[in-house]
Amino acid sequence: MVNVEQIIQKSDSSNIAMSILAQRRVSGAEVDSSIRFPPPRCHPDTRKSLRNKITAWFADTKRDWNMFWLLGPAGVGKSAVAQTIAEECQSNGLLGATFFFSRSNGLINPSHLIPTLAHQLAVRIPQYKTLITHILAEDPTILEKDLRSQFKAIITEPFRVLHSQGFLAHPYLVAIDGLDECNGKDTQCLFIELISNYIRSQQNPPLLWLVCSRPESHLKRMLSGNFDIDCHREHLGINSIEGQEDVYTFLCDGFTDIRRRFPNAVDEKWLSEETLVHLARVSSGLFVLASTILKFIGDESYANPVSQLAICLMFFDNALISGTVNPLQALDHIYHQILVDVPPHILPVTMRILCFILLSSHDYGVTPCDISNILGISRATFYAAVQGLHSVLSVPDAKDGDKVVVQFYHASFGDFLRDPKRSDAFHQQQMEARCEVAIQCLHWHSMLISHNCCRKGEACPPASLPFLWVPESVSIPLLVAETREAVSRIVWKACCSSSDDDAPKIIDVLLEYEFCHLYGVAPDHFMEFLRWLYRHDRKGHLLRYRTTSSADTGLLEWAQVKILATKLPSKKEKYNFTFTSQHKESRPFSLKMDFFLLGCEERSCLLGVY
Protein backbone atom coordinates (compact mmCIF):
# COMPACT_ATOMS: atom_id res chain seq x y z
CA MET A 1 0.00 0.00 0.00
CA VAL A 2 1.17 3.53 -0.75
CA ASN A 3 2.49 5.22 2.41
CA VAL A 4 1.09 8.74 2.31
CA GLU A 5 3.25 9.92 5.24
CA GLN A 6 6.42 9.10 3.34
CA ILE A 7 5.12 10.78 0.21
CA ILE A 8 4.31 13.93 2.19
CA GLN A 9 7.79 13.98 3.74
CA LYS A 10 9.44 13.60 0.34
CA SER A 11 7.08 16.00 -1.40
CA ASP A 12 8.67 19.03 -3.01
CA SER A 13 5.24 20.75 -3.28
CA SER A 14 5.32 20.07 -6.99
CA ASN A 15 2.44 21.43 -9.01
CA ILE A 16 2.60 18.55 -11.46
CA ALA A 17 -0.85 17.25 -10.52
CA MET A 18 -2.50 20.66 -10.68
CA SER A 19 -0.89 21.36 -14.05
CA ILE A 20 -2.04 18.05 -15.54
CA LEU A 21 -5.54 18.37 -14.07
CA ALA A 22 -5.83 22.00 -15.14
CA GLN A 23 -5.31 21.00 -18.76
CA ARG A 24 -8.23 18.57 -18.57
CA ARG A 25 -10.64 20.37 -16.25
CA VAL A 26 -13.35 22.74 -17.44
CA SER A 27 -14.26 26.07 -15.86
CA GLY A 28 -17.85 26.92 -14.99
CA ALA A 29 -18.76 23.71 -13.21
CA GLU A 30 -17.81 24.96 -9.73
CA VAL A 31 -20.33 26.09 -7.14
CA ASP A 32 -18.98 29.66 -7.20
CA SER A 33 -18.06 29.99 -10.86
CA SER A 34 -18.56 33.43 -12.42
CA ILE A 35 -19.90 31.73 -15.56
CA ARG A 36 -22.94 30.59 -13.60
CA PHE A 37 -23.51 33.88 -11.75
CA PRO A 38 -26.08 34.39 -10.45
CA PRO A 39 -26.66 30.71 -9.83
CA PRO A 40 -30.10 29.32 -8.98
CA ARG A 41 -30.45 28.83 -5.24
CA CYS A 42 -33.29 28.11 -2.85
CA HIS A 43 -35.18 30.91 -1.18
CA PRO A 44 -34.48 30.58 2.58
CA ASP A 45 -38.11 29.54 3.19
CA THR A 46 -38.47 27.06 0.32
CA ARG A 47 -37.61 23.37 -0.03
CA LYS A 48 -36.91 23.37 3.71
CA SER A 49 -37.96 19.78 4.38
CA LEU A 50 -35.85 18.46 1.49
CA ARG A 51 -32.82 20.53 2.42
CA ASN A 52 -33.13 19.44 6.04
CA LYS A 53 -33.32 15.82 4.92
CA ILE A 54 -30.14 16.15 2.84
CA THR A 55 -28.32 18.01 5.63
CA ALA A 56 -29.35 15.39 8.19
CA TRP A 57 -28.23 12.61 5.86
CA PHE A 58 -24.81 14.19 5.42
CA ALA A 59 -24.34 14.77 9.17
CA ASP A 60 -25.47 11.30 10.22
CA THR A 61 -22.41 9.16 11.05
CA LYS A 62 -24.65 6.07 10.96
CA ARG A 63 -26.20 6.87 7.57
CA ASP A 64 -27.61 3.97 5.60
CA TRP A 65 -26.52 5.22 2.19
CA ASN A 66 -23.66 7.30 0.85
CA MET A 67 -25.30 8.62 -2.30
CA PHE A 68 -28.39 10.82 -2.36
CA TRP A 69 -30.03 10.81 -5.80
CA LEU A 70 -32.53 13.62 -6.34
CA LEU A 71 -34.82 13.13 -9.35
CA GLY A 72 -37.40 15.58 -10.66
CA PRO A 73 -38.92 16.91 -13.88
CA ALA A 74 -37.55 19.88 -15.78
CA GLY A 75 -37.76 23.20 -13.95
CA VAL A 76 -38.76 21.88 -10.54
CA GLY A 77 -35.72 23.35 -8.75
CA LYS A 78 -33.15 20.56 -8.51
CA SER A 79 -30.22 22.83 -9.41
CA ALA A 80 -31.28 25.35 -6.77
CA VAL A 81 -31.27 22.60 -4.13
CA ALA A 82 -27.84 21.35 -5.27
CA GLN A 83 -26.43 24.90 -5.26
CA THR A 84 -27.79 25.70 -1.80
CA ILE A 85 -26.54 22.47 -0.23
CA ALA A 86 -23.12 22.88 -1.87
CA GLU A 87 -22.80 26.46 -0.61
CA GLU A 88 -23.69 25.39 2.93
CA CYS A 89 -21.06 22.64 2.82
CA GLN A 90 -18.50 25.06 1.37
CA SER A 91 -19.06 27.53 4.22
CA ASN A 92 -18.47 24.70 6.71
CA GLY A 93 -15.35 23.36 4.99
CA LEU A 94 -17.16 20.16 4.00
CA LEU A 95 -17.43 20.62 0.24
CA GLY A 96 -15.21 18.41 -1.86
CA ALA A 97 -16.25 19.27 -5.40
CA THR A 98 -19.16 20.12 -7.69
CA PHE A 99 -20.00 19.71 -11.33
CA PHE A 100 -23.05 21.48 -12.73
CA PHE A 101 -23.73 20.02 -16.15
CA SER A 102 -25.45 22.58 -18.37
CA ARG A 103 -26.25 22.46 -22.04
CA SER A 104 -26.76 26.24 -22.16
CA ASN A 105 -23.27 26.80 -20.70
CA GLY A 106 -21.65 24.15 -22.89
CA LEU A 107 -20.86 21.94 -19.89
CA ILE A 108 -21.84 18.59 -21.41
CA ASN A 109 -18.58 16.77 -22.16
CA PRO A 110 -18.25 13.65 -19.96
CA SER A 111 -14.46 13.64 -20.29
CA HIS A 112 -14.31 16.82 -18.20
CA LEU A 113 -16.11 15.45 -15.13
CA ILE A 114 -13.40 13.38 -13.42
CA PRO A 115 -10.43 15.79 -13.87
CA THR A 116 -12.63 18.75 -12.85
CA LEU A 117 -13.73 16.98 -9.66
CA ALA A 118 -10.15 15.90 -8.96
CA HIS A 119 -8.85 19.44 -9.45
CA GLN A 120 -11.34 20.86 -6.93
CA LEU A 121 -10.63 18.06 -4.46
CA ALA A 122 -6.89 18.75 -4.73
CA VAL A 123 -7.46 22.46 -4.02
CA ARG A 124 -9.54 21.71 -0.90
CA ILE A 125 -7.73 18.64 0.52
CA PRO A 126 -3.93 19.07 0.81
CA GLN A 127 -3.26 15.39 1.49
CA TYR A 128 -5.17 14.40 -1.65
CA LYS A 129 -3.19 16.97 -3.66
CA THR A 130 0.05 15.45 -2.46
CA LEU A 131 -1.05 11.90 -3.21
CA ILE A 132 -2.49 12.69 -6.63
CA THR A 133 0.74 14.54 -7.50
CA HIS A 134 2.66 11.35 -6.74
CA ILE A 135 0.21 9.21 -8.75
CA LEU A 136 0.27 11.46 -11.82
CA ALA A 137 4.05 11.82 -11.65
CA GLU A 138 4.27 8.03 -11.78
CA ASP A 139 1.86 7.87 -14.75
CA PRO A 140 1.04 11.19 -16.49
CA THR A 141 -1.13 9.32 -19.06
CA ILE A 142 -3.86 8.37 -16.58
CA LEU A 143 -6.24 11.05 -17.87
CA GLU A 144 -5.88 9.66 -21.39
CA LYS A 145 -7.42 6.36 -20.33
CA ASP A 146 -11.07 5.33 -20.30
CA LEU A 147 -13.42 6.82 -17.70
CA ARG A 148 -13.56 3.69 -15.59
CA SER A 149 -9.76 3.59 -15.29
CA GLN A 150 -9.56 7.31 -14.57
CA PHE A 151 -12.15 7.12 -11.81
CA LYS A 152 -10.38 4.22 -10.13
CA ALA A 153 -6.91 5.77 -10.40
CA ILE A 154 -7.60 9.33 -9.23
CA ILE A 155 -10.79 9.02 -7.17
CA THR A 156 -11.40 5.55 -5.75
CA GLU A 157 -7.83 4.46 -4.91
CA PRO A 158 -6.46 7.77 -3.53
CA PHE A 159 -9.41 8.23 -1.17
CA ARG A 160 -9.29 4.60 -0.10
CA VAL A 161 -5.66 5.11 0.89
CA LEU A 162 -6.25 8.45 2.62
CA HIS A 163 -9.20 7.03 4.51
CA SER A 164 -7.46 3.84 5.62
CA GLN A 165 -4.41 5.77 6.90
CA GLY A 166 -6.53 8.25 8.85
CA PHE A 167 -5.79 11.43 6.95
CA LEU A 168 -9.41 12.54 6.59
CA ALA A 169 -11.20 13.73 9.71
CA HIS A 170 -14.64 14.02 8.11
CA PRO A 171 -16.44 13.23 4.85
CA TYR A 172 -16.65 15.64 1.94
CA LEU A 173 -19.62 16.27 -0.33
CA VAL A 174 -19.36 15.83 -4.10
CA ALA A 175 -22.40 17.28 -5.89
CA ILE A 176 -23.18 16.47 -9.52
CA ASP A 177 -26.15 18.36 -10.94
CA GLY A 178 -27.86 17.92 -14.30
CA LEU A 179 -26.40 14.49 -14.99
CA ASP A 180 -29.05 14.02 -17.70
CA GLU A 181 -27.46 16.90 -19.66
CA CYS A 182 -24.14 15.08 -19.93
CA ASN A 183 -23.53 13.79 -23.45
CA GLY A 184 -24.28 10.09 -23.86
CA LYS A 185 -26.92 8.08 -22.04
CA ASP A 186 -24.53 5.17 -21.56
CA THR A 187 -21.96 7.51 -20.04
CA GLN A 188 -24.53 8.93 -17.61
CA CYS A 189 -25.33 5.40 -16.46
CA LEU A 190 -21.61 4.62 -16.23
CA PHE A 191 -21.03 7.51 -13.82
CA ILE A 192 -23.80 6.23 -11.56
CA GLU A 193 -22.26 2.77 -11.67
CA LEU A 194 -18.78 4.12 -10.84
CA ILE A 195 -20.07 6.12 -7.88
CA SER A 196 -22.01 3.12 -6.60
CA ASN A 197 -18.97 0.85 -6.94
CA TYR A 198 -16.85 3.39 -5.07
CA ILE A 199 -19.38 3.52 -2.24
CA ARG A 200 -19.39 -0.26 -1.90
CA SER A 201 -15.59 -0.48 -1.99
CA GLN A 202 -15.16 0.66 1.63
CA GLN A 203 -17.00 1.31 4.84
CA ASN A 204 -17.89 4.92 5.64
CA PRO A 205 -16.26 6.31 2.47
CA PRO A 206 -14.87 9.85 2.78
CA LEU A 207 -16.75 11.13 -0.27
CA LEU A 208 -20.54 11.41 -0.10
CA TRP A 209 -22.38 12.02 -3.35
CA LEU A 210 -25.38 14.22 -4.15
CA VAL A 211 -26.59 13.53 -7.69
CA CYS A 212 -29.43 15.50 -9.31
CA SER A 213 -31.08 14.59 -12.59
CA ARG A 214 -34.32 14.49 -14.50
CA PRO A 215 -36.10 11.13 -14.33
CA GLU A 216 -35.06 10.06 -17.82
CA SER A 217 -35.96 6.49 -18.72
CA HIS A 218 -32.39 5.17 -18.84
CA LEU A 219 -31.63 6.66 -15.42
CA LYS A 220 -34.87 5.32 -13.95
CA ARG A 221 -33.80 1.88 -15.14
CA MET A 222 -30.65 2.22 -13.03
CA LEU A 223 -32.91 2.44 -9.99
CA SER A 224 -34.83 -0.71 -10.88
CA GLY A 225 -34.15 -4.03 -9.24
CA ASN A 226 -32.01 -5.08 -12.21
CA PHE A 227 -29.11 -2.85 -11.10
CA ASP A 228 -27.39 -2.92 -7.74
CA ILE A 229 -27.23 0.83 -7.12
CA ASP A 230 -26.55 1.70 -3.48
CA CYS A 231 -28.30 5.03 -2.87
CA HIS A 232 -31.28 6.84 -1.47
CA ARG A 233 -33.55 8.19 -4.18
CA GLU A 234 -35.79 11.20 -3.62
CA HIS A 235 -38.40 12.28 -6.17
CA LEU A 236 -39.03 16.02 -6.27
CA GLY A 237 -42.58 16.45 -7.53
CA ILE A 238 -44.43 19.42 -8.94
CA ASN A 239 -47.91 19.11 -7.53
CA SER A 240 -47.08 18.55 -3.87
CA ILE A 241 -48.71 20.92 -1.39
CA GLU A 242 -45.31 21.95 -0.05
CA GLY A 243 -44.04 22.66 -3.57
CA GLN A 244 -47.00 24.89 -4.38
CA GLU A 245 -46.67 26.74 -1.07
CA ASP A 246 -42.95 27.20 -1.73
CA VAL A 247 -43.63 28.72 -5.14
CA TYR A 248 -46.13 31.13 -3.53
CA THR A 249 -43.46 32.14 -0.98
CA PHE A 250 -40.89 32.51 -3.76
CA LEU A 251 -43.21 34.78 -5.75
CA CYS A 252 -44.08 36.90 -2.71
CA ASP A 253 -40.44 37.56 -2.00
CA GLY A 254 -39.70 38.17 -5.67
CA PHE A 255 -42.41 40.81 -6.02
CA THR A 256 -41.21 42.48 -2.81
CA ASP A 257 -37.76 42.76 -4.41
CA ILE A 258 -39.27 44.21 -7.61
CA ARG A 259 -41.13 46.81 -5.55
CA ARG A 260 -37.86 47.71 -3.80
CA ARG A 261 -35.99 48.09 -7.11
CA PHE A 262 -38.68 50.19 -8.79
CA PRO A 263 -40.02 52.47 -6.01
CA ASN A 264 -41.10 55.17 -8.47
CA ALA A 265 -43.01 52.77 -10.70
CA VAL A 266 -44.98 50.73 -8.18
CA ASP A 267 -46.44 51.05 -4.71
CA GLU A 268 -47.52 48.51 -2.13
CA LYS A 269 -50.94 48.12 -3.72
CA TRP A 270 -49.76 47.48 -7.28
CA LEU A 271 -50.09 43.70 -6.91
CA SER A 272 -53.30 42.31 -5.45
CA GLU A 273 -53.44 39.10 -3.47
CA GLU A 274 -55.79 37.73 -6.10
CA THR A 275 -53.19 38.29 -8.84
CA LEU A 276 -50.43 36.79 -6.72
CA VAL A 277 -52.52 33.67 -6.04
CA HIS A 278 -53.34 33.44 -9.76
CA LEU A 279 -49.65 33.51 -10.74
CA ALA A 280 -48.82 30.95 -8.05
CA ARG A 281 -51.59 28.73 -9.38
CA VAL A 282 -50.29 29.11 -12.93
CA SER A 283 -46.78 28.19 -11.77
CA SER A 284 -48.23 25.20 -9.90
CA GLY A 285 -45.04 24.04 -8.21
CA LEU A 286 -42.75 24.75 -11.20
CA PHE A 287 -39.97 27.01 -9.92
CA VAL A 288 -38.54 27.72 -13.37
CA LEU A 289 -41.92 29.12 -14.41
CA ALA A 290 -42.19 31.31 -11.30
CA SER A 291 -38.60 32.48 -11.78
CA THR A 292 -39.26 33.27 -15.45
CA ILE A 293 -42.31 35.34 -14.50
CA LEU A 294 -40.31 37.37 -11.98
CA LYS A 295 -37.42 37.95 -14.38
CA PHE A 296 -39.81 39.15 -17.09
CA ILE A 297 -41.73 41.51 -14.82
CA GLY A 298 -38.59 42.84 -13.13
CA ASP A 299 -36.53 43.21 -16.34
CA GLU A 300 -34.25 46.25 -15.92
CA SER A 301 -34.17 46.88 -19.67
CA TYR A 302 -37.90 47.67 -19.62
CA ALA A 303 -38.01 49.16 -16.11
CA ASN A 304 -41.78 49.02 -16.19
CA PRO A 305 -43.04 46.19 -13.96
CA VAL A 306 -46.66 47.39 -14.19
CA SER A 307 -46.68 47.02 -17.97
CA GLN A 308 -44.72 43.75 -17.86
CA LEU A 309 -47.18 42.31 -15.33
CA ALA A 310 -50.09 43.27 -17.58
CA ILE A 311 -48.43 41.49 -20.52
CA CYS A 312 -47.87 38.43 -18.34
CA LEU A 313 -51.51 38.30 -17.26
CA MET A 314 -52.71 38.75 -20.85
CA PHE A 315 -50.43 35.91 -21.90
CA PHE A 316 -51.93 33.54 -19.36
CA ASP A 317 -55.41 34.65 -20.40
CA ASN A 318 -54.57 33.93 -24.07
CA ALA A 319 -55.00 37.59 -24.94
CA LEU A 320 -51.38 38.55 -25.66
CA ILE A 321 -51.02 41.28 -28.27
CA SER A 322 -49.33 40.15 -31.49
CA GLY A 323 -45.65 41.09 -31.56
CA THR A 324 -45.31 41.31 -27.77
CA VAL A 325 -42.36 39.52 -26.18
CA ASN A 326 -43.17 36.05 -24.84
CA PRO A 327 -42.90 36.12 -21.01
CA LEU A 328 -42.03 32.41 -20.94
CA GLN A 329 -39.26 32.43 -23.50
CA ALA A 330 -36.77 30.84 -21.08
CA LEU A 331 -39.20 28.02 -20.24
CA ASP A 332 -39.98 27.48 -23.93
CA HIS A 333 -36.26 27.07 -24.59
CA ILE A 334 -36.23 24.10 -22.19
CA TYR A 335 -39.24 22.50 -23.86
CA HIS A 336 -37.82 23.13 -27.32
CA GLN A 337 -34.50 21.50 -26.42
CA ILE A 338 -36.28 18.44 -25.01
CA LEU A 339 -38.05 17.91 -28.35
CA VAL A 340 -34.89 18.64 -30.35
CA ASP A 341 -33.19 15.77 -28.52
CA VAL A 342 -35.81 13.25 -29.69
CA PRO A 343 -34.23 11.23 -32.55
CA PRO A 344 -35.67 12.37 -35.92
CA HIS A 345 -36.75 8.86 -36.95
CA ILE A 346 -38.97 8.49 -33.86
CA LEU A 347 -40.18 12.12 -33.58
CA PRO A 348 -43.34 11.63 -35.73
CA VAL A 349 -44.52 8.87 -33.37
CA THR A 350 -43.62 11.03 -30.37
CA MET A 351 -45.69 13.88 -31.73
CA ARG A 352 -48.69 11.59 -32.30
CA ILE A 353 -48.48 10.42 -28.70
CA LEU A 354 -48.26 14.01 -27.43
CA CYS A 355 -51.23 15.03 -29.59
CA PHE A 356 -53.26 12.12 -28.23
CA ILE A 357 -52.53 13.22 -24.67
CA LEU A 358 -53.43 16.83 -25.53
CA LEU A 359 -56.75 15.72 -26.98
CA SER A 360 -57.58 13.50 -24.00
CA SER A 361 -59.75 14.83 -21.21
CA HIS A 362 -57.98 16.19 -18.14
CA ASP A 363 -60.61 14.44 -16.04
CA TYR A 364 -59.88 10.97 -17.36
CA GLY A 365 -56.45 10.76 -18.98
CA VAL A 366 -55.31 7.84 -21.10
CA THR A 367 -53.02 4.87 -20.50
CA PRO A 368 -49.99 3.83 -22.56
CA CYS A 369 -51.88 0.66 -23.49
CA ASP A 370 -54.79 2.67 -24.93
CA ILE A 371 -52.48 5.02 -26.81
CA SER A 372 -50.45 2.16 -28.30
CA ASN A 373 -53.48 0.23 -29.49
CA ILE A 374 -55.37 3.20 -30.91
CA LEU A 375 -52.32 4.64 -32.68
CA GLY A 376 -51.32 1.21 -33.97
CA ILE A 377 -47.87 1.11 -32.38
CA SER A 378 -46.31 -1.64 -30.30
CA ARG A 379 -45.54 -1.33 -26.61
CA ALA A 380 -41.82 -1.20 -27.45
CA THR A 381 -42.37 1.60 -29.97
CA PHE A 382 -44.41 3.59 -27.46
CA TYR A 383 -41.69 3.48 -24.80
CA ALA A 384 -38.98 4.23 -27.36
CA ALA A 385 -40.93 7.30 -28.51
CA VAL A 386 -41.33 8.77 -25.00
CA GLN A 387 -38.01 7.81 -23.45
CA GLY A 388 -36.64 11.32 -23.99
CA LEU A 389 -39.69 13.00 -22.44
CA HIS A 390 -39.55 11.71 -18.87
CA SER A 391 -38.62 15.19 -17.62
CA VAL A 392 -41.95 16.61 -18.84
CA LEU A 393 -44.12 13.50 -19.01
CA SER A 394 -45.19 11.15 -16.24
CA VAL A 395 -44.93 7.72 -17.87
CA PRO A 396 -45.90 4.59 -15.92
CA ASP A 397 -43.83 1.44 -16.22
CA ALA A 398 -45.04 -1.11 -18.75
CA LYS A 399 -46.32 -3.37 -15.96
CA ASP A 400 -48.82 -0.61 -15.07
CA GLY A 401 -49.35 0.50 -18.66
CA ASP A 402 -53.00 -0.57 -18.74
CA LYS A 403 -53.88 0.94 -15.35
CA VAL A 404 -51.98 4.22 -14.85
CA VAL A 405 -52.46 7.20 -17.15
CA VAL A 406 -49.66 9.08 -18.87
CA GLN A 407 -49.81 12.85 -18.33
CA PHE A 408 -47.84 16.08 -18.46
CA TYR A 409 -46.04 17.00 -15.26
CA HIS A 410 -47.10 20.60 -15.79
CA ALA A 411 -49.80 22.24 -17.91
CA SER A 412 -47.27 24.70 -19.36
CA PHE A 413 -45.84 21.97 -21.61
CA GLY A 414 -49.27 21.37 -23.11
CA ASP A 415 -49.72 25.13 -23.55
CA PHE A 416 -46.35 25.25 -25.32
CA LEU A 417 -47.42 22.52 -27.75
CA ARG A 418 -50.78 24.18 -28.49
CA ASP A 419 -49.32 27.60 -29.29
CA PRO A 420 -47.77 27.71 -32.80
CA LYS A 421 -45.72 30.79 -31.90
CA ARG A 422 -44.15 29.02 -28.94
CA SER A 423 -43.66 25.53 -30.39
CA ASP A 424 -42.39 27.10 -33.62
CA ALA A 425 -40.81 24.45 -35.88
CA PHE A 426 -42.61 21.65 -34.07
CA HIS A 427 -46.04 23.11 -34.84
CA GLN A 428 -46.19 21.77 -38.41
CA GLN A 429 -45.15 18.31 -37.23
CA GLN A 430 -47.80 18.51 -34.56
CA MET A 431 -50.51 19.37 -37.11
CA GLU A 432 -49.43 16.41 -39.23
CA ALA A 433 -49.64 14.27 -36.12
CA ARG A 434 -53.16 15.55 -35.37
CA CYS A 435 -54.34 14.35 -38.77
CA GLU A 436 -52.84 10.89 -38.15
CA VAL A 437 -54.42 10.72 -34.70
CA ALA A 438 -57.83 11.70 -36.12
CA ILE A 439 -57.62 9.03 -38.82
CA GLN A 440 -56.56 6.32 -36.37
CA CYS A 441 -59.34 7.29 -33.96
CA LEU A 442 -61.93 7.16 -36.74
CA HIS A 443 -60.77 3.71 -37.85
CA TRP A 444 -60.92 2.41 -34.30
CA HIS A 445 -64.20 4.07 -33.40
CA SER A 446 -65.85 2.70 -36.54
CA MET A 447 -64.62 -0.80 -35.72
CA LEU A 448 -65.65 -0.56 -32.07
CA ILE A 449 -69.20 0.63 -32.68
CA SER A 450 -69.59 -2.03 -35.36
CA HIS A 451 -68.25 -4.60 -32.93
CA ASN A 452 -70.89 -3.45 -30.47
CA CYS A 453 -73.78 -3.80 -32.94
CA CYS A 454 -76.69 -5.81 -31.55
CA ARG A 455 -77.67 -7.21 -34.95
CA LYS A 456 -74.96 -9.65 -35.91
CA GLY A 457 -75.45 -11.45 -39.18
CA GLU A 458 -74.29 -11.59 -42.77
CA ALA A 459 -74.93 -7.88 -43.28
CA CYS A 460 -73.03 -6.90 -40.14
CA PRO A 461 -70.01 -9.14 -39.48
CA PRO A 462 -68.11 -8.65 -36.22
CA ALA A 463 -65.24 -6.20 -36.63
CA SER A 464 -61.72 -7.56 -36.24
CA LEU A 465 -59.94 -5.51 -33.57
CA PRO A 466 -56.15 -5.32 -34.19
CA PHE A 467 -54.84 -4.95 -30.64
CA LEU A 468 -51.05 -4.74 -30.49
CA TRP A 469 -50.83 -4.60 -26.69
CA VAL A 470 -52.94 -7.09 -24.79
CA PRO A 471 -52.04 -7.09 -21.05
CA GLU A 472 -52.03 -10.55 -19.49
CA SER A 473 -54.32 -9.52 -16.65
CA VAL A 474 -57.00 -7.95 -18.88
CA SER A 475 -59.74 -9.88 -20.67
CA ILE A 476 -60.52 -9.02 -24.28
CA PRO A 477 -64.07 -7.77 -23.46
CA LEU A 478 -62.64 -5.42 -20.82
CA LEU A 479 -59.91 -4.25 -23.20
CA VAL A 480 -62.54 -3.55 -25.86
CA ALA A 481 -64.61 -1.52 -23.37
CA GLU A 482 -61.62 0.50 -22.15
CA THR A 483 -60.41 1.22 -25.68
CA ARG A 484 -63.90 2.26 -26.77
CA GLU A 485 -64.15 4.66 -23.83
CA ALA A 486 -60.72 6.18 -24.57
CA VAL A 487 -61.30 6.70 -28.28
CA SER A 488 -64.89 7.93 -27.85
CA ARG A 489 -63.71 10.85 -25.73
CA ILE A 490 -61.48 12.33 -28.42
CA VAL A 491 -62.50 11.07 -31.87
CA TRP A 492 -64.69 14.06 -32.85
CA LYS A 493 -62.39 16.58 -31.21
CA ALA A 494 -59.46 15.08 -33.13
CA CYS A 495 -61.24 15.68 -36.44
CA CYS A 496 -62.04 19.30 -35.57
CA SER A 497 -58.50 20.07 -34.41
CA SER A 498 -56.90 19.05 -37.71
CA SER A 499 -55.77 21.68 -40.19
CA ASP A 500 -57.90 22.73 -43.15
CA ASP A 501 -55.27 21.27 -45.48
CA ASP A 502 -55.73 17.84 -43.91
CA ALA A 503 -59.54 17.94 -43.99
CA PRO A 504 -59.80 16.07 -47.35
CA LYS A 505 -57.85 13.12 -45.89
CA ILE A 506 -60.24 12.92 -42.95
CA ILE A 507 -63.28 13.28 -45.21
CA ASP A 508 -62.04 10.27 -47.23
CA VAL A 509 -61.93 8.20 -44.05
CA LEU A 510 -65.38 9.42 -42.98
CA LEU A 511 -66.83 8.19 -46.28
CA GLU A 512 -66.06 4.66 -45.05
CA TYR A 513 -67.06 5.31 -41.41
CA GLU A 514 -69.91 3.17 -40.03
CA PHE A 515 -72.28 5.97 -39.00
CA CYS A 516 -75.08 3.39 -39.10
CA HIS A 517 -73.72 1.97 -35.83
CA LEU A 518 -73.51 5.20 -33.87
CA TYR A 519 -75.23 4.98 -30.51
CA GLY A 520 -75.67 6.93 -27.28
CA VAL A 521 -76.48 10.56 -26.73
CA ALA A 522 -74.49 13.82 -26.69
CA PRO A 523 -70.98 12.68 -27.67
CA ASP A 524 -68.27 15.13 -26.65
CA HIS A 525 -67.55 17.79 -29.31
CA PHE A 526 -70.11 16.28 -31.70
CA MET A 527 -71.81 19.57 -32.62
CA GLU A 528 -68.37 21.08 -33.17
CA PHE A 529 -67.65 18.12 -35.47
CA LEU A 530 -70.91 18.65 -37.40
CA ARG A 531 -70.05 22.30 -38.00
CA TRP A 532 -66.54 21.25 -39.12
CA LEU A 533 -68.11 18.70 -41.45
CA TYR A 534 -70.49 21.30 -42.85
CA ARG A 535 -67.54 23.56 -43.73
CA HIS A 536 -65.34 20.89 -45.30
CA ASP A 537 -67.77 18.45 -46.94
CA ARG A 538 -68.71 20.86 -49.70
CA LYS A 539 -70.22 18.18 -51.91
CA GLY A 540 -72.61 17.14 -49.16
CA HIS A 541 -71.71 13.45 -49.28
CA LEU A 542 -71.83 13.02 -45.50
CA LEU A 543 -74.13 15.56 -43.82
CA ARG A 544 -77.29 15.77 -45.92
CA TYR A 545 -80.60 17.61 -45.82
CA ARG A 546 -82.20 15.49 -48.54
CA THR A 547 -82.19 11.87 -49.70
CA THR A 548 -79.67 10.97 -52.38
CA SER A 549 -80.15 7.19 -52.69
CA SER A 550 -82.63 4.40 -52.20
CA ALA A 551 -80.79 3.58 -48.97
CA ASP A 552 -81.63 7.06 -47.66
CA THR A 553 -85.28 6.70 -48.67
CA GLY A 554 -85.55 3.30 -47.01
CA LEU A 555 -83.98 4.66 -43.82
CA LEU A 556 -86.48 7.53 -43.60
CA GLU A 557 -89.41 5.20 -44.24
CA TRP A 558 -88.20 2.76 -41.59
CA ALA A 559 -87.75 5.57 -39.05
CA GLN A 560 -91.12 7.08 -40.02
CA VAL A 561 -89.53 10.50 -40.54
CA LYS A 562 -90.81 12.59 -43.44
CA ILE A 563 -89.07 15.97 -43.10
CA LEU A 564 -85.33 16.74 -42.86
CA ALA A 565 -83.94 19.98 -41.46
CA THR A 566 -82.40 22.50 -43.85
CA LYS A 567 -79.56 23.74 -41.61
CA LEU A 568 -77.78 23.04 -38.36
CA PRO A 569 -79.25 24.71 -35.25
CA SER A 570 -77.12 27.56 -33.97
CA LYS A 571 -78.82 29.13 -30.95
CA LYS A 572 -78.19 26.70 -28.08
CA GLU A 573 -74.85 26.10 -26.40
CA LYS A 574 -75.55 22.47 -25.53
CA TYR A 575 -77.21 19.90 -27.73
CA ASN A 576 -78.31 16.31 -27.39
CA PHE A 577 -78.19 13.78 -30.19
CA THR A 578 -79.82 10.49 -31.05
CA PHE A 579 -78.85 8.15 -33.85
CA THR A 580 -80.91 5.50 -35.53
CA SER A 581 -80.56 3.06 -38.39
CA GLN A 582 -81.83 -0.39 -39.18
CA HIS A 583 -79.01 -1.73 -37.00
CA LYS A 584 -80.94 -0.45 -33.98
CA GLU A 585 -83.83 -2.17 -32.26
CA SER A 586 -85.99 0.94 -31.80
CA ARG A 587 -86.70 4.36 -33.29
CA PRO A 588 -86.19 6.77 -30.36
CA PHE A 589 -87.22 9.95 -32.13
CA SER A 590 -89.33 12.94 -31.15
CA LEU A 591 -91.05 15.19 -33.66
CA LYS A 592 -89.37 18.16 -31.92
CA MET A 593 -85.97 17.10 -33.19
CA ASP A 594 -84.10 18.39 -36.24
CA PHE A 595 -83.34 15.42 -38.51
CA PHE A 596 -80.33 14.94 -40.78
CA LEU A 597 -78.84 12.14 -42.80
CA LEU A 598 -75.26 11.42 -41.76
CA GLY A 599 -72.88 9.07 -43.52
CA CYS A 600 -72.47 7.53 -46.94
CA GLU A 601 -74.85 5.08 -48.67
CA GLU A 602 -75.70 2.05 -46.52
CA ARG A 603 -73.33 3.29 -43.78
CA SER A 604 -75.64 6.23 -43.03
CA CYS A 605 -77.69 6.93 -39.93
CA LEU A 606 -80.57 9.28 -39.21
CA LEU A 607 -79.36 11.95 -36.81
CA GLY A 608 -81.70 13.71 -34.40
CA VAL A 609 -80.60 16.98 -32.78
CA TYR A 610 -82.48 18.60 -29.91
Beta strands, then each sheet from edge to edge (+ up, - down):
strand 1: 67-71
strand 2: 95-100
strand 3: 172-177
strand 4: 207-213
strand 5: 232-235
strand 6: 393-394
strand 7: 407-408
strand 8: 543-544
strand 9: 577-580
strand 10: 594-598
strand 11: 605-609
sheet 1: 2+ 3+ 4+ 1+ 5+
sheet 2: 6+ 7-
sheet 3: 8+ 10- 11+ 9-
end
